[in-house]
Amino acid sequence: MFSNKLLSRILLVAMSAACLLPAAHAQKRATGFASDDDAFLALRDASRRNDAGRAADIAANLGNYPIPSYVDYYQLKPRIKDATPSELQAYLARYNGSAIADRLRNDWLLELGKRRDWLTFDEQYPQFQLNDDTQLKCYALMSKVAKGIKVADEARALLNVPKDFGEACVALVGTLMETRQFDDDDLWAQIRLASDTGSTDYVRRFVPLTGIEDGSLVAAMDKPASIVARGVGFRRVRHEVYVVALGRIARNNPAQAADVLSNNTLLLSKKQEAFAWAQIAYQASMKLAPEAVQYWRKAGNVPLSLEAQQWKIRAALRAGDWKLVQAGIEAMPASLRDDAAWTYWLARALREDGKVDAANARFQLIAPQTNFYGQLALEELGQKITIPPRALPVTEEEIAPMASNAGFRRALKFFELDLRFEGYREWNWELRKMNDRQLLAAAEFARRSDVLDRMVNTSDRTKAEFDFTQRFPAPYRDIMRSTTQRQGMEMAWVYGLIRQESRFIMNARSHVGASGLMQLMPATARHVAKKIGMTDFSHSQVNEIETNILLGTSYLNMVLSDLEGSQTMATAAYNAGPGRPRSWRSSLVRPVEGAIFAESIPFSETRDYVKKVLSNATYYAALFDGKPQSLKARLGSVAPAAFVPTDLP
């Protein structure tokens, strides 16, 4: 076993090799920059602007930079359209097995797909390890089509998220139409999907495939009332454009779209009418309109996008229609149906139907999962949420390889440069093939390196061995305890929120400008400071630990009081603003469980946020109190109430 002293020496050597400039090189700075780090950041910016000349000039003076794979990548990436295969192959060979080499292969494959160079594409694609790029999957199917292979079913399963399409997936649809693997039904399914998600650009790209030359399809997206006003028409194309226009009207006013459709069904086929009702129902569901379930019934069993299928269930849950919940989930493809959320709600529907054994069997499938629906399933089986036994502590011998791991060293250097995206890519790349013991050791290394977000993320991945002190850390506990006690707040809930907000990165800053542990927006921080009498507050204080916690907990306490003590609604308010949960509640026609309210939040970010924060808080409470907890009790219920404006930001 390594001694603590020896491990410290290993850590020091590893960090020096990774993050510090060699002494000999320290005398030779990149020309025109205060430091090599500044030069590296400028190189990255030049590469992102596709300024190959500037990138090459900067890179020429970074020959001894600690992360050469990125120096080489940033000067090669802007030239990828013109780089020779031998240059690209040389880079891939030099940095074989690294995260950035896989990134370059991704970039190269996109270029090969654009050129339709299927021979080289087919050689490289199997070597792309992450395989997480939808455009590449579309190009791979196009390559198969070029060889005469039937791929229509694969394409239908893949083409369900237009925002990921890019040139490749639109081109795939065109190729499948040309080769008659797709027909007009497939084409209009894609157009409706793009319309549902508001992707006007993709609808425009599909126009040439429809044969429409009068601009009516674009008008259906931009000026739908004009299309509806001219009537249904007699040709199929007119019908389909009319259905798209109704869906666009429903985005603002589902009831108006429903009235129009109810009076104009004679010339539509039953299938077209069902599609129109489905589009209206989808938009009504996302607006939490009580009529959404009625619209879904009129849509029947028409094929739906993955998003629409989920919103059908959410509308049914709010309405208490368990038969529709069961039928809708059972109609989902297995990949979606097996998700923990829909496993749980199907089990609930089965139990409502008196099928207790079948329900319990489904609860048992997800009860071992340490997430929101795993916790709820555990309670449905008559148990409470507890902390699993802690794994044996990792040894110094287990931690030592993590300290010398080249990917982790690169990640730490990126964190030092505040390049968290690149740091996450390097860190997560190294975790892909680790077993539970290695993950626990990597998490402990992250703790010692003071990157608590990576500790939490890494420890969260274990399957059979657990260390919840890693998963649910509680730094600054004395400050947190005194602050929450003064306000009469639950410390576990606040920690649950911080874990989701910032993962304990003190200087975390979101894309919208929120700052610190509790991710406070500038306007919110000023408002709360004024409310609690901080007359000397300046925004520069927002990242100070005590100030951030005081302002964040004060604001959370304000929205909790404003929302009658409901942690479910107050958590949603902290993320989306206090007015929105009130609006979402005002559309209820009956009291609902907190879990149903959370699942039917219209904003995907807030929906995920609420579930994770309250799941976190339940585990923190179990850790702090040392006794079993109930997530269902924490969620409570949410009853209808009139919408009342609030002065909270």
C-alpha positions as CSV (number, residue, x, y, z in Angstrom):
1,M,0.0,0.0,0.0
2,F,1.3,3.5,-0.9
3,S,1.7,5.9,2.0
4,N,0.0,9.2,2.1
5,K,3.3,10.9,1.7
6,L,4.2,8.8,-1.4
7,L,0.8,9.4,-2.9
8,S,1.2,13.1,-2.4
9,R,4.5,12.9,-4.3
10,I,2.8,11.0,-7.2
11,L,0.1,13.6,-7.4
12,L,2.6,16.5,-7.4
13,V,4.7,14.9,-10.2
14,A,1.5,14.1,-12.2
15,M,0.1,17.6,-11.9
16,S,3.4,19.2,-12.7
17,A,3.7,17.1,-15.9
18,A,0.2,17.9,-16.9
19,C,-0.4,21.5,-15.9
20,L,2.9,23.3,-15.4
21,L,5.2,24.6,-18.1
22,P,8.7,23.0,-18.2
23,A,11.3,25.3,-16.7
24,A,13.3,25.5,-20.0
25,H,10.2,26.5,-21.9
26,A,9.1,29.1,-19.4
27,Q,11.7,31.4,-20.9
28,K,10.1,31.1,-24.4
29,R,6.6,32.5,-24.4
30,A,4.4,32.5,-27.4
31,T,5.0,35.7,-29.3
32,G,2.6,38.5,-28.4
33,F,1.0,36.8,-25.4
34,A,1.5,37.2,-21.6
35,S,1.6,33.4,-21.2
36,D,1.3,30.2,-23.1
37,D,-2.1,29.7,-21.6
38,D,-3.3,32.9,-23.2
39,A,-1.8,31.8,-26.5
40,F,-3.5,28.5,-26.2
41,L,-6.9,30.2,-25.6
42,A,-6.3,32.4,-28.6
43,L,-5.4,29.4,-30.7
44,R,-8.7,27.8,-29.7
45,D,-10.6,30.9,-30.6
46,A,-8.9,31.1,-34.0
47,S,-9.7,27.5,-34.7
48,R,-13.4,28.0,-33.8
49,R,-13.5,31.0,-36.2
50,N,-11.9,28.7,-38.9
51,D,-9.0,31.1,-39.2
52,A,-6.4,28.5,-40.3
53,G,-3.6,31.1,-40.8
54,R,-3.9,32.6,-37.4
55,A,-4.2,29.2,-35.8
56,A,-1.0,28.0,-37.5
57,D,0.9,31.1,-36.4
58,I,0.0,30.7,-32.8
59,A,0.5,26.9,-32.7
60,A,4.1,27.4,-34.1
61,N,5.1,28.9,-30.7
62,L,3.3,26.3,-28.6
63,G,5.6,23.3,-29.3
64,N,6.0,22.4,-25.7
65,Y,2.5,23.1,-24.4
66,P,1.3,20.5,-21.9
67,I,-1.6,19.3,-24.1
68,P,-0.1,18.9,-27.6
69,S,-3.0,16.9,-28.9
70,Y,-5.2,20.0,-28.7
71,V,-2.6,22.3,-30.1
72,D,-2.4,20.0,-33.1
73,Y,-6.2,19.6,-33.3
74,Y,-6.9,23.3,-33.2
75,Q,-4.6,24.0,-36.1
76,L,-5.8,21.0,-38.1
77,K,-9.6,21.5,-37.6
78,P,-9.9,24.8,-39.7
79,R,-8.2,23.0,-42.6
80,I,-10.2,19.8,-42.4
81,K,-11.9,20.4,-45.8
82,D,-8.6,20.6,-47.5
83,A,-6.4,18.4,-45.3
84,T,-5.1,15.2,-47.0
85,P,-6.2,11.8,-45.7
86,S,-2.6,11.1,-44.8
87,E,-2.5,14.2,-42.5
88,L,-5.7,13.2,-40.8
89,Q,-4.7,9.6,-40.5
90,A,-1.3,10.7,-39.0
91,Y,-3.1,12.7,-36.3
92,L,-5.5,9.8,-35.5
93,A,-2.5,7.4,-35.2
94,R,-0.5,9.8,-33.1
95,Y,-3.3,10.3,-30.6
96,N,-5.0,7.0,-31.0
97,G,-7.5,6.2,-28.2
98,S,-7.9,9.8,-27.0
99,A,-11.0,11.8,-26.7
100,I,-9.8,14.5,-29.1
101,A,-8.8,12.0,-31.7
102,D,-12.4,10.7,-31.7
103,R,-13.6,14.2,-32.0
104,L,-11.4,14.7,-35.1
105,R,-12.7,11.5,-36.6
106,N,-16.2,12.9,-36.0
107,D,-15.3,16.1,-37.8
108,W,-13.7,14.2,-40.7
109,L,-16.7,11.8,-41.1
110,L,-19.0,14.8,-41.4
111,E,-16.9,16.1,-44.3
112,L,-16.7,12.7,-45.9
113,G,-20.5,12.5,-45.7
114,K,-20.9,15.9,-47.3
115,R,-18.7,14.7,-50.2
116,R,-20.5,11.4,-50.4
117,D,-17.1,9.7,-50.1
118,W,-18.7,6.4,-48.9
119,L,-15.6,4.3,-49.4
120,T,-13.6,6.3,-46.9
121,F,-16.6,7.0,-44.7
122,D,-17.3,3.2,-44.3
123,E,-13.6,2.7,-43.4
124,Q,-13.7,5.3,-40.7
125,Y,-17.2,5.1,-39.3
126,P,-16.8,1.8,-37.4
127,Q,-13.8,3.4,-35.6
128,F,-15.9,6.4,-34.2
129,Q,-16.2,5.3,-30.6
130,L,-18.8,7.7,-29.1
131,N,-21.2,7.2,-32.0
132,D,-23.4,10.0,-30.7
133,D,-23.8,12.2,-33.8
134,T,-27.3,11.9,-35.4
135,Q,-25.9,13.4,-38.7
136,L,-23.3,10.6,-39.0
137,K,-26.0,8.0,-38.4
138,C,-28.0,9.6,-41.3
139,Y,-24.9,9.5,-43.5
140,A,-24.3,5.9,-42.5
141,L,-27.8,5.0,-43.8
142,M,-27.2,7.0,-47.0
143,S,-24.1,4.9,-47.5
144,K,-26.2,1.8,-47.2
145,V,-28.8,3.1,-49.6
146,A,-26.0,3.7,-52.1
147,K,-25.3,0.0,-51.9
148,G,-28.9,-1.0,-52.5
149,I,-29.6,-1.8,-48.9
150,K,-33.2,-1.3,-47.5
151,V,-33.0,1.1,-44.5
152,A,-36.5,2.6,-44.3
153,D,-37.3,1.1,-40.9
154,E,-34.0,2.2,-39.4
155,A,-34.5,5.7,-40.8
156,R,-38.0,6.0,-39.3
157,A,-36.7,5.1,-35.9
158,L,-33.8,7.6,-36.2
159,L,-35.5,10.6,-37.7
160,N,-37.5,11.9,-34.7
161,V,-35.6,15.0,-33.4
162,P,-35.4,17.6,-36.1
163,K,-33.0,19.9,-34.2
164,D,-30.3,17.2,-34.6
165,F,-30.9,16.7,-38.4
166,G,-28.5,19.1,-40.1
167,E,-27.8,18.6,-43.8
168,A,-27.3,14.9,-43.5
169,C,-30.7,13.9,-42.3
170,V,-32.6,16.1,-44.7
171,A,-30.5,14.6,-47.5
172,L,-31.3,11.1,-46.2
173,V,-35.1,11.8,-46.5
174,G,-34.5,13.0,-50.1
175,T,-32.4,9.9,-50.9
176,L,-35.1,7.6,-49.5
177,M,-37.8,9.4,-51.5
178,E,-35.7,9.1,-54.7
179,T,-35.1,5.4,-54.2
180,R,-38.8,4.9,-53.2
181,Q,-37.9,3.5,-49.8
182,F,-39.9,6.4,-48.4
183,D,-43.3,7.4,-49.7
184,D,-45.5,10.5,-49.4
185,D,-46.7,9.4,-46.0
186,D,-43.1,9.3,-44.7
187,L,-42.4,12.7,-46.2
188,W,-45.4,14.4,-44.6
189,A,-44.7,12.7,-41.3
190,Q,-41.3,14.4,-41.3
191,I,-42.8,17.7,-42.3
192,R,-45.4,17.5,-39.4
193,L,-42.6,16.6,-37.0
194,A,-40.6,19.6,-38.1
195,S,-43.7,21.7,-37.8
196,D,-44.6,20.4,-34.3
197,T,-41.1,21.3,-33.0
198,G,-41.2,24.8,-34.7
199,S,-38.4,24.0,-37.1
200,T,-39.4,26.3,-39.9
201,D,-36.0,25.9,-41.5
202,Y,-36.4,22.2,-41.9
203,V,-39.9,22.5,-43.3
204,R,-38.4,24.9,-46.0
205,R,-35.7,22.3,-46.8
206,F,-38.4,19.6,-47.4
207,V,-40.4,21.9,-49.8
208,P,-38.5,20.7,-53.0
209,L,-39.5,17.1,-52.1
210,T,-43.2,17.9,-52.0
211,G,-43.5,19.5,-55.5
212,I,-45.2,22.5,-54.0
213,E,-44.3,25.6,-55.9
214,D,-46.8,28.2,-54.7
215,G,-45.2,28.8,-51.3
216,S,-48.2,27.5,-49.4
217,L,-46.2,25.1,-47.2
218,V,-43.9,28.0,-46.0
219,A,-47.1,30.1,-45.6
220,A,-48.6,27.4,-43.4
221,M,-45.6,27.8,-41.1
222,D,-45.4,31.6,-41.1
223,K,-49.0,32.7,-41.8
224,P,-51.2,29.7,-41.0
225,A,-54.4,31.7,-40.8
226,S,-54.1,32.6,-44.5
227,I,-53.9,28.9,-45.4
228,V,-56.9,27.9,-43.2
229,A,-58.9,30.8,-44.7
230,R,-58.6,29.5,-48.2
231,G,-60.2,26.2,-47.2
232,V,-59.3,22.5,-47.2
233,G,-59.2,22.0,-51.0
234,F,-59.5,18.7,-52.9
235,R,-55.9,17.5,-53.5
236,R,-53.9,15.6,-51.0
237,V,-51.1,18.2,-51.0
238,R,-53.7,20.9,-50.0
239,H,-55.0,18.7,-47.3
240,E,-51.5,18.1,-45.8
241,V,-50.6,21.8,-45.9
242,Y,-54.0,22.6,-44.2
243,V,-53.1,20.1,-41.4
244,V,-49.7,21.7,-40.9
245,A,-51.4,25.1,-40.7
246,L,-53.8,23.9,-38.1
247,G,-50.9,22.6,-36.0
248,R,-49.3,26.0,-36.2
249,I,-52.4,27.8,-35.1
250,A,-52.7,25.4,-32.2
251,R,-49.2,26.5,-31.0
252,N,-50.9,29.7,-29.9
253,N,-54.6,28.7,-29.5
254,P,-55.4,25.0,-29.5
255,A,-59.1,25.7,-28.9
256,Q,-59.3,27.9,-32.0
257,A,-57.6,25.2,-34.1
258,A,-60.0,22.6,-32.7
259,D,-63.1,24.7,-33.6
260,V,-61.7,25.1,-37.2
261,L,-61.1,21.4,-37.6
262,S,-64.4,20.4,-36.2
263,N,-66.1,22.4,-38.9
264,N,-63.9,21.3,-41.8
265,T,-63.5,17.5,-41.8
266,L,-65.7,16.5,-44.7
267,L,-62.9,16.7,-47.4
268,L,-60.2,15.2,-45.1
269,S,-59.5,11.5,-45.0
270,K,-60.0,9.9,-41.6
271,K,-56.2,9.5,-41.3
272,Q,-55.6,13.2,-42.2
273,E,-58.2,14.2,-39.7
274,A,-56.6,12.0,-37.0
275,F,-53.2,13.6,-37.7
276,A,-54.7,17.1,-37.4
277,W,-56.3,16.2,-34.0
278,A,-53.0,14.7,-32.9
279,Q,-51.2,18.0,-33.7
280,I,-53.8,20.0,-31.9
281,A,-53.7,17.6,-28.9
282,Y,-49.9,17.8,-28.7
283,Q,-49.9,21.6,-28.5
284,A,-52.8,21.6,-26.1
285,S,-51.0,19.1,-23.9
286,M,-47.9,21.3,-23.7
287,K,-50.1,24.2,-22.8
288,L,-51.7,22.0,-20.1
289,A,-55.2,22.6,-21.5
290,P,-57.8,20.4,-19.9
291,E,-59.3,19.7,-23.4
292,A,-56.1,17.9,-24.5
293,V,-57.4,14.5,-23.5
294,Q,-60.5,15.0,-25.5
295,Y,-58.4,15.9,-28.5
296,W,-56.2,12.8,-28.0
297,R,-59.2,10.6,-28.1
298,K,-60.2,12.0,-31.4
299,A,-56.7,11.4,-32.8
300,G,-57.1,7.6,-32.0
301,N,-54.1,5.5,-32.6
302,V,-52.4,7.6,-35.2
303,P,-48.6,7.3,-35.3
304,L,-46.9,9.9,-33.1
305,S,-43.5,11.4,-32.6
306,L,-41.6,10.3,-29.4
307,E,-42.3,13.7,-27.9
308,A,-46.0,13.6,-28.7
309,Q,-46.3,10.1,-27.2
310,Q,-45.0,11.4,-23.9
311,W,-47.2,14.4,-23.9
312,K,-50.2,12.2,-24.5
313,I,-49.4,10.4,-21.3
314,R,-48.8,13.6,-19.3
315,A,-52.2,15.0,-20.4
316,A,-53.8,11.7,-19.4
317,L,-52.1,11.8,-16.0
318,R,-53.3,15.4,-15.3
319,A,-56.8,14.3,-16.2
320,G,-56.7,11.1,-14.1
321,D,-57.4,8.9,-17.2
322,W,-55.5,5.8,-16.3
323,K,-56.9,3.8,-19.2
324,L,-55.4,6.3,-21.6
325,V,-52.1,6.2,-19.6
326,Q,-51.9,2.5,-20.0
327,A,-52.9,2.3,-23.6
328,G,-50.5,5.2,-24.5
329,I,-47.5,3.7,-22.8
330,E,-48.1,0.2,-24.2
331,A,-48.2,1.8,-27.7
332,M,-44.7,3.3,-27.2
333,P,-41.6,1.6,-28.8
334,A,-39.8,-0.5,-26.3
335,S,-36.8,1.9,-26.1
336,L,-39.2,4.6,-24.7
337,R,-41.6,2.4,-22.8
338,D,-38.7,0.9,-20.8
339,D,-37.6,4.3,-19.5
340,A,-38.0,4.6,-15.7
341,A,-40.7,7.3,-16.0
342,W,-43.0,5.3,-18.2
343,T,-42.3,2.0,-16.4
344,Y,-43.4,3.7,-13.2
345,W,-46.6,5.2,-14.7
346,L,-47.5,2.0,-16.5
347,A,-47.2,0.2,-13.2
348,R,-49.5,2.8,-11.6
349,A,-52.0,2.4,-14.4
350,L,-51.9,-1.4,-14.1
351,R,-52.6,-1.2,-10.4
352,E,-55.5,1.2,-11.0
353,D,-56.8,-1.5,-13.3
354,G,-56.6,-4.0,-10.4
355,K,-53.5,-5.8,-11.9
356,V,-51.5,-5.6,-8.7
357,D,-49.0,-8.4,-9.4
358,A,-48.2,-7.0,-12.8
359,A,-47.9,-3.6,-11.3
360,N,-45.5,-4.7,-8.6
361,A,-43.4,-6.6,-11.1
362,R,-42.8,-3.4,-13.0
363,F,-42.1,-1.4,-9.8
364,Q,-39.5,-4.0,-9.0
365,L,-37.7,-3.4,-12.3
366,I,-36.8,0.1,-11.4
367,A,-36.9,0.2,-7.6
368,P,-33.1,-0.5,-7.4
369,Q,-32.4,2.7,-9.4
370,T,-31.3,5.6,-7.3
371,N,-33.3,8.2,-9.2
372,F,-36.7,10.0,-8.9
373,Y,-38.8,7.1,-10.3
374,G,-36.7,4.4,-8.7
375,Q,-37.4,6.1,-5.3
376,L,-41.1,6.4,-6.1
377,A,-41.3,2.7,-7.2
378,L,-39.6,1.7,-3.9
379,E,-42.3,3.5,-2.0
380,E,-45.0,1.9,-4.0
381,L,-43.6,-1.5,-2.9
382,G,-44.0,-0.4,0.8
383,Q,-40.4,0.7,1.5
384,K,-38.8,4.0,2.3
385,I,-35.7,5.7,0.9
386,T,-32.5,4.9,2.7
387,I,-28.8,5.3,2.1
388,P,-27.3,2.0,0.7
389,P,-24.4,0.5,2.6
390,R,-21.2,2.3,1.9
391,A,-18.6,0.5,-0.2
392,L,-15.2,-0.3,1.2
393,P,-13.1,2.8,1.1
394,V,-10.8,2.9,-1.9
395,T,-7.1,2.3,-1.2
396,E,-4.2,4.5,-2.1
397,E,-3.2,1.9,-4.6
398,E,-6.5,2.3,-6.3
399,I,-6.3,6.1,-6.4
400,A,-2.7,6.2,-7.7
401,P,-3.6,5.3,-11.3
402,M,-6.1,8.0,-11.4
403,A,-3.5,10.6,-10.4
404,S,-1.3,9.5,-13.3
405,N,-4.2,9.2,-15.8
406,A,-3.4,11.4,-18.9
407,G,-7.0,12.2,-19.6
408,F,-7.7,13.3,-16.1
409,R,-4.6,15.4,-16.2
410,R,-5.8,17.1,-19.4
411,A,-9.2,17.6,-17.8
412,L,-7.6,19.3,-14.7
413,K,-5.6,21.6,-17.0
414,F,-8.8,22.6,-18.9
415,F,-10.6,23.2,-15.6
416,E,-7.7,25.5,-14.6
417,L,-8.3,27.4,-17.9
418,D,-12.1,27.5,-17.2
419,L,-12.7,25.4,-20.3
420,R,-15.2,23.1,-18.6
421,F,-16.7,21.6,-21.8
422,E,-13.3,20.3,-22.9
423,G,-12.5,19.2,-19.4
424,Y,-15.8,17.3,-19.1
425,R,-15.0,15.6,-22.5
426,E,-11.6,14.4,-21.3
427,W,-12.8,13.3,-17.9
428,N,-15.9,11.4,-19.1
429,W,-13.9,9.7,-21.9
430,E,-11.8,8.1,-19.2
431,L,-14.8,6.8,-17.3
432,R,-16.3,4.8,-20.1
433,K,-14.7,1.5,-19.4
434,M,-14.2,1.7,-15.6
435,N,-15.7,-0.7,-13.1
436,D,-17.3,0.4,-9.9
437,R,-14.0,0.3,-7.9
438,Q,-12.3,2.4,-10.5
439,L,-15.1,4.9,-10.6
440,L,-15.0,5.3,-6.8
441,A,-11.3,5.8,-7.0
442,A,-11.7,8.4,-9.7
443,A,-14.3,10.1,-7.7
444,E,-12.0,10.2,-4.7
445,F,-9.2,11.7,-6.9
446,A,-11.7,14.3,-8.0
447,R,-12.5,15.1,-4.4
448,R,-8.8,15.5,-3.6
449,S,-8.3,17.7,-6.7
450,D,-11.2,19.9,-5.5
451,V,-13.5,19.3,-8.5
452,L,-16.6,18.2,-6.6
453,D,-18.8,18.3,-9.7
454,R,-16.6,15.5,-11.3
455,M,-16.7,13.6,-8.0
456,V,-20.5,13.6,-8.0
457,N,-20.8,12.8,-11.7
458,T,-18.3,10.0,-11.4
459,S,-19.6,8.4,-8.3
460,D,-23.2,8.6,-9.7
461,R,-22.1,6.0,-12.4
462,T,-21.5,3.1,-10.0
463,K,-24.0,0.2,-10.3
464,A,-23.4,-2.1,-7.3
465,E,-21.0,-0.3,-5.0
466,F,-21.9,3.0,-3.6
467,D,-20.4,5.9,-1.6
468,F,-23.1,8.5,-1.0
469,T,-20.6,10.8,0.7
470,Q,-19.2,11.2,-2.8
471,R,-22.6,11.4,-4.5
472,F,-24.1,13.9,-2.1
473,P,-21.3,16.1,-0.6
474,A,-22.2,18.8,1.9
475,P,-19.4,21.5,1.8
476,Y,-19.7,24.7,3.8
477,R,-22.0,22.8,6.2
478,D,-21.5,25.2,9.1
479,I,-22.5,28.2,7.0
480,M,-25.4,26.3,5.5
481,R,-26.7,25.0,8.9
482,S,-26.7,28.5,10.5
483,T,-28.3,30.2,7.5
484,T,-31.1,27.6,7.0
485,Q,-31.8,27.4,10.7
486,R,-32.2,31.2,11.0
487,Q,-34.8,31.0,8.2
488,G,-36.5,27.8,9.3
489,M,-35.6,26.0,6.1
490,E,-34.7,22.4,5.5
491,M,-31.0,22.1,4.9
492,A,-31.4,18.9,2.9
493,W,-33.6,20.7,0.3
494,V,-31.1,23.5,-0.2
495,Y,-28.3,21.0,-0.7
496,G,-30.4,19.1,-3.1
497,L,-31.0,22.3,-5.1
498,I,-27.3,23.3,-5.1
499,R,-26.3,19.8,-6.3
500,Q,-28.4,20.3,-9.3
501,E,-27.7,24.0,-9.8
502,S,-23.9,24.2,-9.7
503,R,-22.6,20.8,-8.6
504,F,-20.7,22.8,-6.0
505,I,-18.7,24.8,-8.5
506,M,-18.3,28.1,-6.6
507,N,-17.5,30.2,-9.7
508,A,-20.1,28.5,-11.9
509,R,-21.8,30.8,-14.4
510,S,-24.7,29.8,-16.6
511,H,-25.2,30.8,-20.2
512,V,-27.9,33.3,-19.0
513,G,-25.6,34.9,-16.4
514,A,-26.6,33.1,-13.2
515,S,-23.7,32.9,-10.7
516,G,-22.3,30.9,-7.8
517,L,-23.3,27.9,-5.8
518,M,-27.0,28.7,-6.0
519,Q,-26.9,30.2,-9.5
520,L,-28.4,33.6,-8.8
521,M,-29.4,35.9,-11.6
522,P,-28.2,39.5,-11.2
523,A,-31.7,40.9,-11.0
524,T,-32.8,38.3,-8.5
525,A,-29.7,38.9,-6.3
526,R,-30.3,42.6,-6.2
527,H,-34.0,42.1,-5.5
528,V,-33.4,39.7,-2.6
529,A,-30.6,41.8,-1.2
530,K,-32.9,44.8,-1.0
531,K,-35.7,42.7,0.5
532,I,-33.5,41.4,3.4
533,G,-31.9,44.8,4.0
534,M,-28.4,44.3,2.5
535,T,-28.0,48.0,1.7
536,D,-24.3,47.7,0.8
537,F,-24.8,44.8,-1.6
538,S,-22.9,44.9,-4.9
539,H,-23.0,42.2,-7.6
540,S,-19.3,41.5,-7.1
541,Q,-20.3,39.8,-3.8
542,V,-22.6,37.2,-5.4
543,N,-19.8,34.6,-5.7
544,E,-18.8,35.0,-2.0
545,I,-19.9,31.8,-0.3
546,E,-21.8,33.3,2.6
547,T,-23.4,35.9,0.5
548,N,-24.4,33.5,-2.2
549,I,-25.9,31.0,0.3
550,L,-27.7,33.8,2.2
551,L,-29.3,35.3,-1.0
552,G,-30.1,32.0,-2.5
553,T,-31.8,30.5,0.6
554,S,-33.6,33.8,1.2
555,Y,-35.0,33.7,-2.3
556,L,-35.9,30.1,-2.0
557,N,-37.7,30.8,1.2
558,M,-39.6,33.7,-0.4
559,V,-40.9,31.5,-3.2
560,L,-41.7,28.7,-0.8
561,S,-43.9,31.1,1.3
562,D,-45.4,32.5,-1.9
563,L,-46.4,29.0,-3.0
564,E,-48.0,27.8,0.2
565,G,-45.1,25.7,1.4
566,S,-45.0,23.4,-1.6
567,Q,-41.4,22.3,-2.3
568,T,-42.5,20.9,-5.6
569,M,-43.8,24.3,-6.9
570,A,-41.1,26.3,-5.1
571,T,-38.4,24.2,-6.7
572,A,-40.0,24.8,-10.1
573,A,-40.2,28.5,-9.3
574,Y,-36.5,28.7,-8.5
575,N,-35.7,27.4,-11.9
576,A,-38.4,29.0,-14.1
577,G,-39.7,31.9,-12.1
578,P,-42.5,32.0,-9.5
579,G,-45.2,33.1,-12.0
580,R,-45.0,30.0,-14.1
581,P,-45.8,27.3,-11.4
582,R,-48.8,29.4,-10.5
583,S,-49.9,29.4,-14.1
584,W,-49.4,25.7,-14.5
585,R,-51.4,25.1,-11.4
586,S,-54.2,27.3,-12.5
587,S,-55.0,25.0,-15.4
588,L,-55.6,22.0,-13.2
589,V,-59.2,20.7,-12.9
590,R,-58.5,18.6,-9.9
591,P,-55.8,18.1,-7.2
592,V,-52.9,16.0,-8.5
593,E,-50.0,14.2,-6.9
594,G,-46.8,16.3,-6.8
595,A,-45.2,13.6,-9.1
596,I,-47.9,14.2,-11.7
597,F,-47.4,18.0,-11.4
598,A,-43.6,17.6,-11.8
599,E,-43.9,15.2,-14.8
600,S,-46.2,17.5,-16.7
601,I,-44.1,20.7,-16.3
602,P,-44.0,22.1,-19.9
603,F,-40.4,23.2,-19.8
604,S,-38.1,20.1,-20.2
605,E,-35.3,21.7,-18.2
606,T,-37.5,22.6,-15.3
607,R,-39.3,19.2,-15.4
608,D,-35.9,17.5,-15.1
609,Y,-34.7,20.0,-12.5
610,V,-37.6,19.5,-10.2
611,K,-37.4,15.8,-10.2
612,K,-33.7,15.8,-9.6
613,V,-33.7,18.4,-6.9
614,L,-36.4,16.6,-4.8
615,S,-34.8,13.3,-5.4
616,N,-31.5,14.8,-4.2
617,A,-33.1,16.4,-1.2
618,T,-34.6,13.0,-0.1
619,Y,-31.2,11.4,-0.1
620,Y,-29.7,14.4,1.7
621,A,-32.4,14.1,4.4
622,A,-31.6,10.4,4.8
623,L,-27.9,11.2,5.2
624,F,-28.5,14.1,7.6
625,D,-31.3,12.5,9.7
626,G,-30.0,8.9,9.6
627,K,-33.5,7.5,9.1
628,P,-35.7,6.5,6.1
629,Q,-37.4,9.2,4.0
630,S,-40.4,9.6,1.8
631,L,-40.1,11.3,-1.6
632,K,-43.9,11.1,-2.0
633,A,-44.5,13.0,1.2
634,R,-42.0,15.7,0.0
635,L,-43.7,16.0,-3.3
636,G,-47.1,16.3,-1.7
637,S,-50.0,17.3,-3.9
638,V,-50.9,20.3,-5.9
639,A,-54.5,21.6,-6.0
640,P,-56.1,24.0,-8.5
641,A,-56.0,27.7,-7.7
642,A,-56.5,30.9,-9.5
643,F,-53.5,32.5,-11.1
644,V,-52.2,35.3,-9.0
645,P,-49.3,37.5,-10.2
646,T,-46.3,37.8,-8.0
647,D,-43.7,40.6,-7.5
648,L,-40.9,38.1,-7.2
649,P,-38.4,38.0,-10.1
